[in-house]
Amino acid sequence: SPPSVNEYRLEMQRFSKMEELIQAEEGSVSAGVVVLGTGTLKISLGAEAKAWLVCHGRAMKSTFETTVGQVSKMTEDWSKRLGREVKDLDDVGEVMAALREMRENEFYVESSIEPVEECYSLLQKYQIVVQQEDMDKVDALRYLWQNVRHQCVQVQDHLISVQTSFKSSLLANASVYRQDVTSFVHDYAEHGPMVLGIHPREACVRLLQFQSQFDDLWQKFQRYLNGEELFGLSVTPYPDLE
């Protein structure tokens, strides 16, 4: 795993202190009657220490840039999905999926924001160049997360308020759907492409017609299956479709 922000900070402190000690040295050294100038050496060693400090800073920035991108992308995606108008079971399922993903990734987001903020604070402290756009993303990170958490609470409250009506609608639609499946299976057996004695061309036409009906029924099956799981209902089997 990559170094933590604390490990980077300790290394950067070490090279910063080294640079200070080098600059604090005298500009010359006397050896008897000989005086040796150390100015050039001090400049060289100081530049080397500074270069290592900047190198560690850039490595740290590269590590946490990835985190900033991941957290920003997740929070923006959750905010968009939670803002979806809940009109049917598909909408409920999508919103519930977003809420579930938030719960699963909450610890990662919470534990990532502070190190990211500390990382960019260190970059500023040691005057390592950071694009303003990157700083703006970091500054917005905590706000985005707090905003999407507030949005989460509001959405959960709304789902609770509409749960009863959606559940009733699901049960009513599922009842009609079961009748549709029964009719489809009967029609397929009586008038489908497998009926004995029909011409191959007619069989092909019937296959296309029944395939279209099947696709529609299968989409509804997936929707009602998700709805039954969503509301904790017993899942209705449809062996003739499966």
SEDO-727959 format. One line per field, with one value per residue: x, y, z of N, C-alpha, C, O in turn; residue in one letter. Coordinates in steps of 0.02 Angstrom, whole numbers, plus 50000, padded with zeros to 5 digits. Example, Ala and Ser with C-alpha at 12.3 -4.5 7.8 and 13.67 -1.06 7.14 Angstrom:
BEGIN
nx <- 50660, 50642
ny <- 49716, 49888
nz <- 50390, 50354
cax <- 50615, 50684
cay <- 49775, 49947
caz <- 50390, 50357
cx <- 50660, 50645
cy <- 49835, 50002
cz <- 50390, 50394
ox <- 50712, 50670
oy <- 49834, 50057
oz <- 50423, 50402
rest <- A, S
***
This chain:
BEGIN
nx <- 50042, 50020, 50121, 50064, 49986, 50044, 50169, 50226, 50229, 50323, 50441, 50452, 50465, 50589, 50678, 50657, 50704, 50836, 50875, 50866, 50966, 51079, 51080, 51106, 51237, 51407, 51477, 51604, 51754, 51887, 52051, 52182, 52290, 52221, 52073, 51922, 51796, 51623, 51508, 51462, 51451, 51355, 51244, 51224, 51200, 51089, 50997, 50984, 50924, 50805, 50754, 50727, 50629, 50526, 50507, 50453, 50337, 50269, 50250, 50164, 50055, 50018, 49974, 49862, 49784, 49717, 49629, 49551, 49488, 49414, 49326, 49258, 49194, 49111, 49026, 48963, 48897, 48809, 48733, 48668, 48592, 48513, 48438, 48345, 48180, 48053, 47948, 47905, 47925, 48049, 48119, 48120, 48198, 48322, 48357, 48365, 48472, 48574, 48576, 48615, 48744, 48805, 48804, 48889, 49010, 49034, 49128, 49250, 49245, 49230, 49350, 49441, 49436, 49494, 49637, 49664, 49639, 49740, 49852, 49852, 49864, 49993, 50064, 50042, 50103, 50240, 50258, 50238, 50196, 50026, 49886, 49753, 49628, 49635, 49646, 49523, 49438, 49474, 49439, 49302, 49267, 49229, 49113, 49032, 49015, 48949, 48834, 48777, 48750, 48653, 48556, 48531, 48464, 48346, 48293, 48273, 48173, 48072, 48051, 48000, 47878, 47809, 47807, 47700, 47601, 47670, 47696, 47568, 47531, 47624, 47583, 47456, 47487, 47568, 47478, 47399, 47500, 47532, 47421, 47440, 47556, 47511, 47418, 47504, 47586, 47489, 47444, 47562, 47581, 47470, 47470, 47599, 47768, 47802, 47698, 47631, 47641, 47638, 47700, 47876, 47910, 47801, 47816, 47932, 47888, 47793, 47878, 47954, 47852, 47807, 47926, 47943, 47837, 47878, 47998, 47947, 47872, 47976, 48052, 47960, 47953, 48081, 48070, 47964, 48016, 48126, 48053, 47980, 48087, 48134, 48033, 48033, 47954, 47889, 47969, 47897, 47889, 47917, 47919, 47891, 47937, 48070
ny <- 49940, 50117, 50249, 50328, 50489, 50541, 50477, 50531, 50665, 50662, 50630, 50741, 50842, 50806, 50829, 50964, 51015, 50977, 51057, 51183, 51171, 51160, 51286, 51361, 51344, 51408, 51521, 51499, 51404, 51394, 51334, 51332, 51441, 51439, 51477, 51410, 51425, 51391, 51417, 51378, 51240, 51237, 51288, 51189, 51072, 51117, 51134, 51003, 50944, 51016, 50972, 50838, 50854, 50913, 50809, 50708, 50775, 50786, 50652, 50618, 50700, 50643, 50518, 50552, 50623, 50530, 50480, 50594, 50607, 50487, 50497, 50616, 50581, 50476, 50539, 50636, 50555, 50483, 50590, 50632, 50518, 50504, 50615, 50584, 50581, 50497, 50393, 50268, 50088, 50058, 50176, 50180, 50067, 50105, 50216, 50156, 50072, 50164, 50216, 50102, 50082, 50195, 50170, 50059, 50115, 50216, 50220, 50221, 50345, 50436, 50413, 50457, 50593, 50683, 50648, 50686, 50824, 50861, 50824, 50918, 51034, 51020, 51028, 51161, 51222, 51191, 51254, 51192, 51176, 51183, 51159, 51278, 51229, 51099, 51126, 51183, 51073, 50993, 51078, 51075, 50948, 50898, 50971, 50922, 50789, 50803, 50865, 50766, 50669, 50732, 50740, 50605, 50572, 50644, 50581, 50451, 50474, 50515, 50398, 50313, 50375, 50351, 50217, 50127, 50151, 50117, 49983, 49929, 49955, 49875, 49744, 49739, 49755, 49645, 49542, 49556, 49534, 49399, 49338, 49380, 49310, 49179, 49179, 49205, 49089, 48992, 49038, 49025, 48889, 48849, 48927, 48954, 48950, 48817, 48735, 48592, 48553, 48679, 48797, 48826, 48962, 49029, 48986, 49054, 49188, 49185, 49158, 49275, 49364, 49311, 49320, 49455, 49482, 49402, 49467, 49586, 49537, 49483, 49594, 49654, 49552, 49559, 49686, 49670, 49568, 49634, 49727, 49646, 49594, 49712, 49756, 49655, 49543, 49379, 49299, 49280, 49136, 49103, 48983, 48949, 49055, 49061
nz <- 50000, 49972, 50050, 50201, 50235, 50347, 50350, 50235, 50277, 50383, 50314, 50230, 50324, 50374, 50266, 50249, 50370, 50357, 50250, 50311, 50409, 50328, 50267, 50377, 50406, 50413, 50291, 50257, 50296, 50409, 50401, 50481, 50407, 50295, 50210, 50171, 50055, 50070, 50005, 49875, 49892, 49994, 49924, 49829, 49909, 49980, 49876, 49837, 49950, 49948, 49827, 49855, 49950, 49874, 49783, 49866, 49901, 49778, 49749, 49853, 49821, 49699, 49744, 49824, 49737, 49662, 49758, 49782, 49657, 49652, 49765, 49736, 49616, 49659, 49755, 49676, 49585, 49671, 49720, 49604, 49572, 49687, 49674, 49583, 49520, 49604, 49532, 49497, 49521, 49466, 49484, 49624, 49650, 49593, 49671, 49797, 49773, 49760, 49890, 49960, 49908, 49958, 50097, 50099, 50061, 50148, 50257, 50189, 50121, 50228, 50297, 50207, 50176, 50274, 50273, 50139, 50142, 50232, 50159, 50051, 50124, 50172, 50052, 50018, 50127, 50108, 49991, 49866, 49700, 49658, 49558, 49542, 49514, 49564, 49700, 49723, 49704, 49813, 49919, 49903, 49933, 50064, 50083, 49977, 50018, 50143, 50097, 50014, 50109, 50186, 50088, 50074, 50193, 50176, 50063, 50110, 50206, 50119, 50044, 50141, 50164, 50044, 50031, 50062, 49964, 49846, 49870, 49873, 49741, 49676, 49714, 49655, 49518, 49499, 49513, 49398, 49307, 49326, 49269, 49138, 49104, 49112, 49007, 48900, 48898, 48869, 48742, 48670, 48670, 48596, 48479, 48443, 48372, 48375, 48344, 48269, 48095, 48033, 47910, 47884, 47861, 47915, 48045, 48080, 48076, 48179, 48285, 48297, 48334, 48457, 48526, 48545, 48632, 48739, 48778, 48828, 48937, 49010, 49049, 49135, 49228, 49287, 49344, 49437, 49515, 49574, 49645, 49736, 49811, 49861, 49948, 50037, 50011, 49972, 49840, 49683, 49586, 49412, 49320, 49187, 49113, 49142
cax <- 50000, 50060, 50133, 50011, 50003, 50089, 50236, 50250, 50243, 50385, 50496, 50457, 50494, 50660, 50716, 50651, 50750, 50903, 50887, 50877, 51032, 51130, 51082, 51131, 51310, 51447, 51493, 51675, 51785, 51958, 52095, 52245, 52291, 52181, 52001, 51886, 51727, 51574, 51446, 51439, 51430, 51291, 51191, 51214, 51168, 51022, 50955, 50971, 50874, 50741, 50729, 50698, 50566, 50477, 50494, 50406, 50273, 50235, 50228, 50105, 50001, 49996, 49937, 49797, 49743, 49673, 49576, 49506, 49447, 49366, 49275, 49217, 49152, 49060, 48977, 48924, 48853, 48757, 48689, 48627, 48544, 48466, 48395, 48298, 48110, 48027, 47882, 47884, 47969, 48117, 48150, 48132, 48255, 48383, 48372, 48386, 48539, 48620, 48580, 48654, 48814, 48829, 48818, 48947, 49071, 49036, 49190, 49304, 49240, 49243, 49420, 49484, 49433, 49543, 49705, 49669, 49646, 49806, 49900, 49856, 49889, 50067, 50089, 50042, 50153, 50307, 50258, 50241, 50145, 49963, 49839, 49695, 49572, 49642, 49631, 49450, 49408, 49486, 49398, 49231, 49257, 49191, 49046, 48995, 48997, 48898, 48773, 48745, 48724, 48589, 48510, 48515, 48413, 48284, 48267, 48248, 48109, 48022, 48036, 47956, 47811, 47775, 47816, 47636, 47567, 47708, 47688, 47501, 47534, 47662, 47541, 47402, 47516, 47594, 47420, 47383, 47556, 47526, 47371, 47471, 47603, 47471, 47390, 47559, 47606, 47436, 47445, 47623, 47570, 47418, 47480, 47670, 47806, 47814, 47637, 47644, 47608, 47640, 47755, 47934, 47907, 47750, 47846, 47979, 47848, 47765, 47933, 47969, 47796, 47808, 47988, 47930, 47795, 47919, 48044, 47909, 47857, 48038, 48068, 47914, 47975, 48139, 48047, 47925, 48063, 48162, 48004, 47967, 48146, 48139, 47985, 48039, 47900, 47909, 47980, 47852, 47925, 47884, 47961, 47880, 47978, 48141
cay <- 50000, 50179, 50280, 50370, 50560, 50552, 50455, 50583, 50725, 50653, 50635, 50811, 50880, 50788, 50864, 51036, 51029, 50969, 51118, 51237, 51160, 51176, 51358, 51392, 51335, 51466, 51524, 51481, 51364, 51409, 51279, 51367, 51504, 51428, 51489, 51376, 51448, 51336, 51442, 51336, 51176, 51247, 51295, 51123, 51027, 51143, 51119, 50931, 50932, 51044, 50929, 50778, 50875, 50922, 50743, 50675, 50811, 50768, 50583, 50620, 50730, 50593, 50467, 50575, 50646, 50474, 50478, 50651, 50591, 50434, 50522, 50665, 50545, 50438, 50583, 50667, 50503, 50471, 50649, 50631, 50463, 50518, 50670, 50557, 50583, 50429, 50388, 50198, 50041, 50063, 50233, 50159, 50021, 50142, 50257, 50110, 50048, 50219, 50218, 50044, 50096, 50246, 50136, 50015, 50155, 50273, 50221, 50241, 50417, 50471, 50406, 50484, 50666, 50717, 50642, 50726, 50895, 50868, 50820, 50981, 51083, 51012, 51054, 51234, 51240, 51187, 51293, 51148, 51202, 51146, 51196, 51304, 51182, 51043, 51152, 51193, 51006, 50972, 51121, 51058, 50877, 50888, 50999, 50875, 50731, 50824, 50879, 50703, 50635, 50765, 50718, 50536, 50572, 50668, 50529, 50396, 50496, 50514, 50328, 50287, 50404, 50325, 50145, 50091, 50156, 50079, 49913, 49911, 49955, 49815, 49685, 49740, 49744, 49576, 49499, 49560, 49505, 49326, 49320, 49390, 49255, 49119, 49187, 49199, 49019, 48957, 49058, 48998, 48817, 48840, 48964, 48972, 48923, 48745, 48698, 48544, 48560, 48745, 48808, 48856, 49035, 49049, 48974, 49109, 49248, 49177, 49162, 49346, 49394, 49289, 49344, 49524, 49477, 49375, 49519, 49632, 49502, 49473, 49658, 49661, 49503, 49588, 49742, 49645, 49532, 49684, 49756, 49599, 49592, 49778, 49761, 49597, 49496, 49315, 49306, 49238, 49101, 49097, 48933, 48947, 49108, 49048
caz <- 50000, 49970, 50115, 50228, 50234, 50404, 50329, 50190, 50316, 50420, 50267, 50207, 50381, 50379, 50215, 50263, 50424, 50328, 50211, 50359, 50440, 50278, 50258, 50439, 50410, 50394, 50220, 50247, 50348, 50415, 50419, 50489, 50369, 50234, 50217, 50118, 50044, 50065, 49975, 49819, 49920, 50029, 49874, 49798, 49957, 49995, 49818, 49839, 50003, 49924, 49773, 49885, 49982, 49820, 49756, 49911, 49896, 49716, 49756, 49897, 49782, 49650, 49781, 49848, 49680, 49645, 49808, 49769, 49599, 49669, 49811, 49699, 49567, 49695, 49785, 49623, 49558, 49720, 49722, 49544, 49576, 49741, 49652, 49533, 49541, 49617, 49501, 49491, 49556, 49439, 49519, 49693, 49650, 49579, 49730, 49849, 49755, 49777, 49964, 49981, 49891, 50006, 50160, 50090, 50050, 50195, 50295, 50144, 50109, 50291, 50316, 50154, 50169, 50316, 50245, 50078, 50163, 50263, 50104, 50014, 50171, 50172, 49988, 50024, 50178, 50080, 49929, 49808, 49654, 49650, 49516, 49579, 49502, 49612, 49767, 49726, 49712, 49882, 49963, 49895, 49947, 50126, 50072, 49935, 50058, 50192, 50060, 49991, 50169, 50201, 50035, 50089, 50246, 50146, 50018, 50152, 50233, 50064, 50027, 50194, 50155, 49984, 50029, 50063, 49899, 49797, 49885, 49850, 49669, 49656, 49723, 49605, 49452, 49497, 49503, 49326, 49271, 49329, 49218, 49072, 49093, 49099, 48939, 48853, 48895, 48833, 48672, 48640, 48658, 48546, 48417, 48437, 48315, 48382, 48325, 48215, 48031, 48002, 47864, 47918, 47858, 47965, 48111, 48091, 48091, 48247, 48334, 48307, 48370, 48527, 48557, 48566, 48692, 48792, 48801, 48870, 48999, 49049, 49080, 49192, 49278, 49323, 49384, 49494, 49558, 49614, 49691, 49790, 49854, 49892, 50003, 50081, 49997, 49943, 49768, 49645, 49532, 49347, 49286, 49115, 49083, 49155
cx <- 50044, 50069, 50073, 50033, 50050, 50161, 50266, 50270, 50310, 50446, 50506, 50485, 50569, 50702, 50712, 50700, 50822, 50922, 50902, 50946, 51088, 51137, 51111, 51207, 51346, 51464, 51565, 51700, 51860, 51996, 52166, 52243, 52248, 52106, 51966, 51814, 51679, 51508, 51418, 51414, 51363, 51233, 51173, 51177, 51098, 50973, 50937, 50918, 50806, 50711, 50697, 50632, 50510, 50458, 50443, 50337, 50234, 50211, 50165, 50045, 49973, 49954, 49867, 49754, 49694, 49614, 49525, 49460, 49394, 49309, 49229, 49169, 49096, 49006, 48933, 48875, 48795, 48708, 48642, 48573, 48492, 48418, 48343, 48227, 48084, 47955, 47857, 47935, 48041, 48154, 48167, 48194, 48321, 48405, 48397, 48456, 48591, 48630, 48623, 48728, 48845, 48848, 48881, 49013, 49079, 49102, 49248, 49303, 49259, 49317, 49468, 49488, 49487, 49615, 49715, 49679, 49715, 49860, 49907, 49876, 49965, 50097, 50092, 50096, 50224, 50311, 50271, 50182, 50085, 49916, 49778, 49635, 49574, 49625, 49555, 49414, 49416, 49443, 49325, 49215, 49213, 49120, 49003, 48971, 48943, 48831, 48738, 48720, 48657, 48536, 48487, 48459, 48346, 48251, 48239, 48180, 48054, 48002, 47989, 47884, 47773, 47777, 47750, 47602, 47604, 47700, 47620, 47498, 47570, 47618, 47486, 47430, 47542, 47537, 47400, 47438, 47552, 47475, 47400, 47519, 47566, 47443, 47445, 47579, 47554, 47437, 47506, 47614, 47520, 47435, 47553, 47704, 47817, 47753, 47653, 47607, 47612, 47703, 47814, 47933, 47857, 47778, 47894, 47943, 47820, 47819, 47950, 47914, 47797, 47872, 47979, 47888, 47835, 47967, 48009, 47892, 47919, 48060, 48024, 47933, 48032, 48116, 48009, 47968, 48101, 48115, 47989, 48026, 48152, 48094, 47986, 47983, 47929, 47915, 47936, 47891, 47883, 47925, 47951, 47920, 48052, 48164
cy <- 50062, 50207, 50322, 50443, 50576, 50532, 50506, 50645, 50720, 50659, 50707, 50855, 50868, 50827, 50940, 51056, 51025, 51031, 51177, 51232, 51178, 51251, 51394, 51385, 51399, 51463, 51508, 51442, 51378, 51347, 51307, 51433, 51498, 51439, 51459, 51402, 51389, 51357, 51399, 51269, 51182, 51252, 51228, 51076, 51051, 51128, 51045, 50914, 50957, 50999, 50866, 50795, 50880, 50854, 50705, 50709, 50792, 50696, 50579, 50647, 50680, 50539, 50491, 50608, 50592, 50470, 50534, 50636, 50539, 50460, 50572, 50630, 50508, 50484, 50617, 50618, 50489, 50529, 50649, 50577, 50473, 50573, 50648, 50558, 50511, 50424, 50316, 50154, 50043, 50121, 50215, 50114, 50057, 50184, 50213, 50083, 50101, 50224, 50160, 50054, 50147, 50213, 50093, 50054, 50212, 50277, 50245, 50317, 50456, 50470, 50436, 50560, 50701, 50709, 50683, 50800, 50908, 50867, 50887, 51039, 51081, 51040, 51130, 51257, 51241, 51216, 51250, 51165, 51155, 51189, 51218, 51259, 51124, 51065, 51160, 51126, 50982, 51012, 51100, 50988, 50866, 50914, 50950, 50815, 50747, 50836, 50815, 50663, 50666, 50745, 50647, 50532, 50593, 50615, 50470, 50413, 50493, 50443, 50296, 50312, 50374, 50248, 50107, 50092, 50116, 50003, 49888, 49907, 49893, 49753, 49681, 49725, 49672, 49526, 49497, 49525, 49428, 49301, 49327, 49333, 49191, 49121, 49177, 49125, 48978, 48973, 49028, 48924, 48806, 48870, 48983, 48938, 48847, 48702, 48654, 48563, 48628, 48752, 48842, 48933, 49062, 49041, 49031, 49173, 49244, 49184, 49234, 49381, 49375, 49311, 49415, 49525, 49452, 49427, 49568, 49601, 49494, 49538, 49670, 49613, 49530, 49644, 49718, 49604, 49580, 49715, 49711, 49594, 49657, 49783, 49700, 49547, 49431, 49323, 49255, 49203, 49099, 49047, 48931, 49001, 49094, 48984
cz <- 50000, 50040, 50137, 50225, 50292, 50386, 50281, 50229, 50353, 50374, 50243, 50263, 50386, 50328, 50224, 50318, 50399, 50288, 50256, 50391, 50391, 50270, 50320, 50446, 50387, 50320, 50205, 50307, 50348, 50436, 50423, 50452, 50306, 50250, 50156, 50112, 50035, 50032, 49920, 49844, 49956, 49979, 49844, 49845, 49974, 49939, 49817, 49890, 49981, 49871, 49802, 49920, 49930, 49790, 49799, 49907, 49834, 49718, 49799, 49859, 49732, 49684, 49798, 49794, 49660, 49693, 49797, 49710, 49614, 49713, 49776, 49652, 49602, 49722, 49733, 49593, 49606, 49722, 49663, 49549, 49631, 49722, 49601, 49561, 49548, 49591, 49497, 49527, 49531, 49474, 49591, 49697, 49639, 49639, 49787, 49836, 49773, 49853, 49990, 49967, 49939, 50072, 50156, 50085, 50099, 50233, 50252, 50134, 50172, 50308, 50264, 50155, 50210, 50291, 50181, 50095, 50193, 50209, 50070, 50059, 50174, 50107, 49989, 50072, 50149, 50010, 49867, 49763, 49648, 49608, 49557, 49572, 49551, 49682, 49775, 49737, 49784, 49930, 49961, 49920, 50008, 50117, 50030, 49975, 50109, 50157, 50038, 50051, 50190, 50151, 50049, 50141, 50217, 50102, 50057, 50182, 50179, 50046, 50079, 50184, 50096, 49982, 50023, 49995, 49845, 49808, 49861, 49774, 49643, 49659, 49670, 49535, 49445, 49485, 49429, 49286, 49270, 49277, 49148, 49055, 49075, 49028, 48886, 48843, 48856, 48758, 48636, 48623, 48601, 48478, 48405, 48378, 48317, 48364, 48265, 48151, 47999, 47958, 47901, 47917, 47909, 48035, 48129, 48110, 48162, 48301, 48349, 48348, 48444, 48563, 48584, 48630, 48752, 48821, 48847, 48937, 49042, 49083, 49142, 49248, 49320, 49369, 49446, 49542, 49604, 49666, 49750, 49838, 49893, 49954, 50048, 50071, 49970, 49868, 49731, 49589, 49468, 49305, 49211, 49078, 49089, 49121
ox <- 50100, 50030, 50037, 50092, 50092, 50209, 50326, 50322, 50349, 50496, 50563, 50523, 50607, 50754, 50760, 50733, 50865, 50979, 50947, 50981, 51139, 51192, 51137, 51237, 51319, 51466, 51585, 51671, 51892, 51976, 52204, 52199, 52240, 52081, 51978, 51777, 51694, 51459, 51358, 51363, 51320, 51179, 51115, 51129, 51052, 50916, 50881, 50873, 50755, 50650, 50646, 50585, 50455, 50400, 50397, 50285, 50173, 50157, 50118, 49990, 49912, 49904, 49818, 49694, 49636, 49557, 49465, 49399, 49337, 49251, 49168, 49110, 49039, 48946, 48873, 48818, 48738, 48647, 48583, 48515, 48434, 48363, 48303, 48215, 48091, 47908, 47797, 47982, 48088, 48213, 48220, 48236, 48371, 48464, 48444, 48495, 48646, 48686, 48663, 48771, 48903, 48900, 48921, 49065, 49125, 49131, 49290, 49356, 49299, 49345, 49528, 49540, 49521, 49651, 49769, 49722, 49745, 49909, 49963, 49903, 49998, 50150, 50139, 50131, 50263, 50360, 50309, 50124, 50093, 49908, 49755, 49595, 49523, 49593, 49528, 49366, 49369, 49414, 49289, 49157, 49164, 49072, 48945, 48914, 48895, 48778, 48677, 48671, 48611, 48479, 48429, 48413, 48294, 48191, 48187, 48135, 47998, 47943, 47944, 47836, 47712, 47750, 47744, 47578, 47572, 47697, 47614, 47467, 47549, 47617, 47471, 47400, 47537, 47546, 47385, 47424, 47567, 47486, 47386, 47521, 47585, 47443, 47434, 47589, 47572, 47433, 47501, 47636, 47527, 47417, 47568, 47672, 47839, 47756, 47684, 47549, 47591, 47753, 47802, 47954, 47871, 47766, 47897, 47965, 47823, 47808, 47960, 47929, 47790, 47871, 48003, 47902, 47828, 47975, 48036, 47899, 47915, 48084, 48047, 47929, 48032, 48140, 48020, 47957, 48107, 48135, 47986, 48017, 48172, 48113, 47943, 47966, 47986, 47870, 47938, 47922, 47822, 47961, 47998, 47936, 48091, 48223
oy <- 50060, 50193, 50349, 50458, 50621, 50566, 50521, 50675, 50767, 50689, 50730, 50901, 50914, 50854, 50975, 51108, 51065, 51055, 51216, 51282, 51207, 51277, 51449, 51419, 51438, 51409, 51503, 51445, 51376, 51311, 51307, 51474, 51547, 51411, 51478, 51400, 51343, 51320, 51383, 51243, 51139, 51223, 51211, 51043, 51010, 51111, 51027, 50874, 50924, 50989, 50843, 50755, 50855, 50843, 50675, 50675, 50782, 50680, 50541, 50620, 50674, 50516, 50454, 50618, 50607, 50459, 50524, 50649, 50545, 50447, 50570, 50648, 50509, 50471, 50626, 50635, 50484, 50518, 50665, 50589, 50455, 50579, 50688, 50539, 50471, 50447, 50303, 50178, 50032, 50114, 50232, 50123, 50041, 50187, 50230, 50074, 50085, 50234, 50169, 50038, 50142, 50228, 50091, 50028, 50252, 50331, 50284, 50349, 50503, 50521, 50439, 50588, 50745, 50759, 50711, 50833, 50960, 50905, 50911, 51089, 51133, 51071, 51159, 51307, 51286, 51206, 51268, 51166, 51095, 51248, 51182, 51251, 51101, 51028, 51147, 51122, 50955, 50984, 51107, 50970, 50828, 50884, 50939, 50793, 50709, 50819, 50810, 50626, 50630, 50733, 50630, 50492, 50563, 50605, 50443, 50372, 50473, 50429, 50258, 50275, 50372, 50218, 50060, 50041, 50085, 49965, 49834, 49862, 49863, 49713, 49628, 49686, 49643, 49476, 49444, 49492, 49396, 49249, 49286, 49310, 49154, 49070, 49146, 49102, 48935, 48928, 49008, 48900, 48758, 48843, 49024, 48903, 48817, 48641, 48675, 48584, 48636, 48717, 48883, 48965, 49112, 49082, 49052, 49209, 49293, 49212, 49253, 49422, 49418, 49321, 49432, 49564, 49476, 49432, 49589, 49633, 49498, 49536, 49692, 49629, 49524, 49650, 49743, 49605, 49568, 49729, 49733, 49590, 49657, 49811, 49693, 49511, 49428, 49350, 49196, 49236, 49095, 49067, 48914, 48994, 49113, 48966
oz <- 50026, 50085, 50095, 50215, 50286, 50406, 50285, 50216, 50353, 50392, 50236, 50249, 50400, 50345, 50207, 50313, 50419, 50293, 50242, 50399, 50411, 50266, 50314, 50488, 50347, 50290, 50147, 50361, 50296, 50482, 50375, 50464, 50268, 50298, 50099, 50161, 49997, 50031, 49919, 49821, 49949, 49990, 49835, 49826, 49981, 49951, 49799, 49877, 49992, 49869, 49777, 49919, 49939, 49773, 49773, 49910, 49837, 49692, 49784, 49864, 49723, 49656, 49788, 49804, 49643, 49673, 49802, 49714, 49593, 49699, 49785, 49648, 49579, 49714, 49743, 49577, 49584, 49726, 49670, 49532, 49623, 49751, 49577, 49618, 49502, 49624, 49495, 49558, 49569, 49491, 49616, 49741, 49672, 49656, 49822, 49882, 49797, 49876, 50036, 50008, 49957, 50100, 50202, 50104, 50093, 50240, 50274, 50137, 50169, 50331, 50276, 50135, 50185, 50287, 50170, 50067, 50180, 50213, 50060, 50034, 50177, 50109, 49963, 50059, 50163, 49973, 49822, 49786, 49636, 49621, 49601, 49618, 49576, 49720, 49829, 49775, 49813, 49977, 50010, 49927, 50005, 50141, 50046, 49967, 50116, 50183, 50043, 50043, 50209, 50169, 50036, 50133, 50233, 50103, 50039, 50184, 50193, 50035, 50061, 50194, 50097, 49935, 49983, 49972, 49803, 49760, 49832, 49745, 49593, 49613, 49644, 49498, 49391, 49451, 49401, 49236, 49220, 49245, 49104, 48998, 49030, 48993, 48835, 48787, 48815, 48716, 48578, 48571, 48563, 48426, 48361, 48339, 48268, 48369, 48216, 48152, 47941, 47969, 47945, 47965, 47942, 48079, 48187, 48155, 48200, 48354, 48407, 48391, 48488, 48624, 48638, 48676, 48808, 48882, 48898, 48989, 49103, 49140, 49194, 49307, 49381, 49425, 49501, 49602, 49664, 49722, 49807, 49899, 49952, 50005, 50092, 50118, 49948, 49836, 49745, 49548, 49471, 49260, 49174, 49019, 49045, 49127
rest <- S, P, P, S, V, N, E, Y, R, L, E, M, Q, R, F, S, K, M, E, E, L, I, Q, A, E, E, G, S, V, S, A, G, V, V, V, L, G, T, G, T, L, K, I, S, L, G, A, E, A, K, A, W, L, V, C, H, G, R, A, M, K, S, T, F, E, T, T, V, G, Q, V, S, K, M, T, E, D, W, S, K, R, L, G, R, E, V, K, D, L, D, D, V, G, E, V, M, A, A, L, R, E, M, R, E, N, E, F, Y, V, E, S, S, I, E, P, V, E, E, C, Y, S, L, L, Q, K, Y, Q, I, V, V, Q, Q, E, D, M, D, K, V, D, A, L, R, Y, L, W, Q, N, V, R, H, Q, C, V, Q, V, Q, D, H, L, I, S, V, Q, T, S, F, K, S, S, L, L, A, N, A, S, V, Y, R, Q, D, V, T, S, F, V, H, D, Y, A, E, H, G, P, M, V, L, G, I, H, P, R, E, A, C, V, R, L, L, Q, F, Q, S, Q, F, D, D, L, W, Q, K, F, Q, R, Y, L, N, G, E, E, L, F, G, L, S, V, T, P, Y, P, D, L, E
***
